[in-house]
Amino acid sequence: MFGRLTWDAIPFNQPIPLITSIVVLAMIAAALAWISYNRWWPYLWNEWITSTDHKRIGVMYIVLALVMLVRGFADALMMRAQQTVAVGASQGYLPPEHYDQIFSAHGTIMIFFMAMPFIIGLINFVVPLQLGVRDVAFPTMNNVSFWLTASGALLVNLSLFIGEFARTGWLAFPPLSEKQFSPGVGVDYYLVSLQIAGVGTILTAVNFVTTILKIRAPGMSYMRMPIFTWTALAASLLILAAFPVLTATYGELMLDRYLGFHFFTNDGGGNSMLYMDLIWVWGHPEVYILALPSFGIYSEIAATFSGKPLFGYRSMVFATLAICIISFMVWLHHFFTMGAGADVNAVFGIASMIIAVPTGVKIFNWLFTMYGGRVRFTTPMYYLVGFMITFVLGGLTGVLLAMPPVDFVVHNSLFLVAHFHNVIIGAVVFGVMAGYTYWFPKAFGFTLDERLGKIIFWCWFIGFYLAWFPEYALGFMGATRRLQHIADPSWQPYLDVAMVGAVIIFAGIVLTVVQLIYSIRTRERRLDLTGDPWDGRTLEWLTLSPPPHYNFAVLPDVHGEEAYWTRKQTAIKEAKLIDEPDYQPIEMPVNTPTGIICAFFASLCGFAVIWYIWWLAILGLIGAFAIFVWYAWRDEHEHIIPVEEVRKNARERRRIRHELLQELIKAP
Amino acid sequence: MTNGTEAPAIGLTHGASQDTGLGNRGPQSKSIVVPYGFWLFVLSDMVLFSALFASYATLVHATDGGPVTSQLFDRTNVAIETLALLISSFICGLAMIAAKRKNMLWTQVFLFFTGLFGLVFLVIEITEFVGMVRIGAGPQRSAFLSSFFTLVGCHGAHVTAGLLWIGTMMAQVWAKGFQPHIIRRLLCFSIFWHALDIIWVAIFTIVYLIGTLP
């Protein structure tokens, strides 16, 4: 009846997961009770859960990412603590089978459910605004994508309470991940949840490529699009070309595990190297799916806070697209040591070094944007400078690793682990934190507290260096990755320093929550009434903060690069706003529960497949098909926002803008 | 399909130009945006198939002492199968023409026969699969057979999904008539159906033709 699911699946005899489960369940219950007590359900349902508004969906993605950041970081702290105490005679507090689950969950969650949703959330929120349009190409599908991602996150976290998670690392290499060696539900949790989230990611990419190529404000030609939008396009194209490979690879591994196929098994002619190739054909572009939009964020910040147009806009576009293409030609550098031969290794080594060239172009562009500018050192600008220093170091260790002979020495060591944390924290985490600070006022109408923001930056910056630079040294000393026990006591001082670093980063994460609460409570002091708190240059600063559902009363007419800056300067020069346009009613997509119902059936079906509850899996599939047909049968696709409302809001905006303009004219 | 007066995808107001030029005259109309997005989805699907093709090409000789391609495939059988799928696609084209002319009877008839020939294809494929499993050449036999069943079976699963889609579309056309969004969906379906042909042509060549070379 319930397949493999029995009471043994609940970790009654393991105190750590059991207590965590109880605490988390209590917190969820408290949150639900609080929402019910305040009667917030209708608001949540109508304004958020069923929303097709790209801004709301973007915010939900970022909330998911922040929650998963806490979860993933809890794993990180546990690993650091284990490596600090489990030295020499001590075995630490985590048994190997538990430690293995923790490092697997840490990697899986941080990449798939922290970094990806954060980046996709920012893309969702910003791109339609930067393009000067009202929503994405497929608003309902956008909602479905989000909920599928959330469904994947739910299943991964469910493994904490029911059953276990994979012990096979974040990419589940076979033959270890085959049924023969990993018979439990851990790998199945991993595969099923990532398949579900992967579908959501592919649909998001379809949505954004279509939006950026087909839905732009009048006059917004390709070479006038803001760099963040360009990088969002590049990342979406990469997702479109890379994620289906991941789906196919995981599909093959699932067939091996569920139906006894022989793709990657040791027997039957299976070939586990095939898995390596396929997974890294996805895996390397994935790095750039995360990094390119971060580069886009830095580009926006560099231009805005230097008060100058971005240096080398065109070279930035070409560098982005060059990275987009080269990123598909370097995957083999992830397994130089696995016997492809010297010639093949050389080709991929050189390609890996070449990809540093367009990245270097970008670094110089940001530097020259700052050069001669009137730089304002706000929190996002701190992240930019911190990123440039950190990322250059991480990039250099990357070029080292790109040389096959060096790679043979440090492969699978902590040097490698330090390298990818260096680039992912330095580029992606700093980037999303900068983007979060930069666009927060646009989303909520007030800025985050700057003082706390800078403290958070320093926590991340100092914490990162303390946590990861000792590991570079340890890597050279021969420490391999994923060690549950440290045999050599001479490594202990380095690990202690790393622990201090992790605690400092933890302080930064706690302060992020503090900053959010503090900023909400004192928001009256930092209200963004003009919609343009940073003296911005791109179209998202043209509308009010937070923007109305439809973003723009009239689609802006774009003349030249930096659409909003041009418009602002013209208004200042002519000392007047543009003539009031002729307002018309606006048609916007209606809300839909399709996404959450889809995710419900996906989660149900996924859970059933993990536990071999086949009747439930079939039920889930039928339910999913039924909701699909039900959705296709709807008649009402859009609702009309009456012209009076549009006009009223737009006039209010014009009044505010007029006041701002008067102030700007008066100022010398 | 391009209807000059149709609303742009997002936001029916001025400023959203009706021009369908190079994309810098404002948002495009839904009749452009929807098939475009669907094409992108189909392309991502083709990437998925390319990974399966790569697996097949890697594993085709990993027979583990079991049967090899030339012992299993029958060209005549596959020729009939291919013919059924191509005829189905041709009829799908006819259905699109009928839908364009808003002819309910012929749209339904052509859609029905599109599905019927799709079903013929599927039955032949399933018969082939069952026959192979019967002689001990199932997907668990060797890596080659795993990759064969996955690649061809994935195409078959797409055809099955297409059959479900045809049924749904016939009901929708019947219930809702030729509204613009129904026509767009039909267009998406035909893109899907023809894309499956493209993939089949690759399967036909790489799996069956090369597999039966003397």
Contacts between the chains, C-beta under 8 A, distances in Angstrom:
chain1	res1	chain2	res2	distance
A	133	B	10	6.0
A	133	B	11	7.2
A	133	B	27	5.9
A	134	B	10	4.7
A	134	B	11	4.1
A	135	B	10	4.7
A	135	B	11	7.6
A	136	B	10	7.7
A	137	B	9	5.8
A	137	B	10	7.4
A	137	B	33	5.2
A	137	B	37	5.7
A	138	B	37	6.1
A	139	B	10	7.6
A	202	B	41	7.8
A	202	B	44	5.5
A	203	B	41	7.8
A	205	B	40	7.8
A	205	B	44	7.4
A	206	B	37	5.5
A	206	B	40	4.7
A	206	B	41	5.1
A	206	B	44	6.9
A	207	B	37	7.1
A	209	B	37	8.0
A	209	B	40	5.5
A	210	B	33	6.1
A	210	B	36	5.6
A	210	B	37	4.0
A	210	B	40	6.3
A	213	B	23	6.6
A	213	B	36	7.5
A	214	B	9	7.5
A	214	B	23	6.4
A	214	B	27	7.2
A	214	B	28	4.5
A	214	B	32	6.3
A	214	B	33	5.0
A	214	B	36	5.7
A	215	B	8	7.7
A	215	B	9	5.9
A	215	B	10	6.1
A	215	B	27	4.2
A	215	B	28	6.6
A	215	B	33	6.7
A	216	B	23	6.3
A	216	B	24	6.9
A	216	B	26	7.3
A	216	B	27	6.9
A	217	B	15	7.6
A	217	B	26	6.5
A	217	B	27	7.9
A	218	B	15	6.3
A	218	B	16	7.9
A	218	B	17	5.6
A	218	B	24	7.2
A	218	B	25	5.6
A	218	B	26	4.1
A	219	B	24	6.0
A	219	B	25	7.9
A	220	B	24	6.2
A	221	B	22	7.5
A	221	B	23	7.5
A	221	B	24	3.9
A	222	B	23	7.9
A	222	B	24	7.9
A	240	B	40	6.3
A	240	B	43	6.7
A	240	B	44	5.0
A	240	B	47	7.4
A	241	B	44	7.6
A	241	B	47	5.7
A	242	B	47	7.9
A	243	B	44	7.3
A	244	B	44	4.8
A	244	B	45	6.8
A	244	B	47	4.0
A	244	B	48	3.8
A	244	B	51	6.8
A	245	B	47	6.3
A	245	B	48	7.2
A	245	B	50	7.8
A	245	B	51	4.5
A	247	B	48	5.8
A	248	B	48	4.9
A	248	B	49	8.0
A	248	B	51	3.6
A	248	B	52	5.6
A	248	B	55	7.6
A	249	B	51	6.6
A	251	B	150	7.6
A	252	B	55	6.4
A	252	B	146	7.9
A	252	B	150	6.5
A	255	B	139	7.6
A	255	B	146	6.9
A	255	B	150	6.2
A	256	B	146	7.7
A	259	B	139	6.9
A	259	B	140	7.2
A	260	B	140	4.5
A	261	B	139	5.3
A	261	B	140	6.5
A	261	B	146	3.8
A	261	B	149	7.7
A	261	B	150	7.1
A	262	B	62	8.0
A	262	B	64	7.4
A	262	B	140	7.0
A	262	B	142	6.2
A	262	B	143	4.4
A	262	B	145	8.0
A	262	B	146	4.8
A	263	B	55	6.6
A	263	B	59	7.2
A	263	B	143	6.4
A	263	B	146	5.4
A	263	B	147	6.7
A	263	B	150	7.7
A	265	B	143	7.8
A	267	B	64	7.6
A	268	B	64	5.1
A	268	B	140	7.4
A	268	B	141	7.4
A	268	B	142	5.5
A	268	B	143	5.6
A	268	B	146	7.5
A	269	B	59	6.8
A	269	B	62	3.2
A	269	B	63	6.4
A	269	B	64	3.9
A	269	B	142	4.9
A	269	B	143	3.6
A	269	B	144	6.5
A	270	B	59	7.9
A	270	B	62	7.4
A	270	B	143	4.9
A	270	B	146	7.7
A	271	B	58	6.2
A	271	B	59	6.2
A	271	B	62	6.4
A	271	B	143	6.4
A	274	B	55	6.1
A	274	B	58	5.2
A	274	B	59	7.1
A	277	B	54	7.9
A	278	B	51	5.9
A	278	B	54	7.2
A	278	B	55	7.3
A	281	B	51	7.7
A	550	B	11	6.4
A	554	B	13	7.0
A	554	B	14	7.2
A	554	B	15	4.9
A	555	B	11	7.3
A	555	B	13	7.5
A	555	B	15	3.5
A	555	B	16	5.9
A	555	B	26	6.2
A	555	B	27	7.7
A	556	B	15	7.8
A	557	B	15	7.4
A	581	B	15	7.8
A	582	B	14	6.9
A	583	B	13	8.0
A	584	B	13	4.2
A	584	B	14	5.7
A	585	B	12	7.6
A	585	B	13	7.0
A	586	B	11	5.4
A	586	B	12	7.1
A	586	B	13	5.4
A	587	B	7	6.8
A	587	B	11	6.1
A	587	B	12	3.9
A	587	B	13	7.7
A	588	B	10	7.8
A	588	B	11	6.9
A	589	B	10	7.6
A	625	B	164	7.3
A	629	B	168	5.8
A	632	B	168	6.8
A	632	B	172	6.7
A	632	B	185	7.5
A	633	B	172	7.4
A	633	B	175	7.8
A	637	B	181	7.1
A	638	B	12	7.7
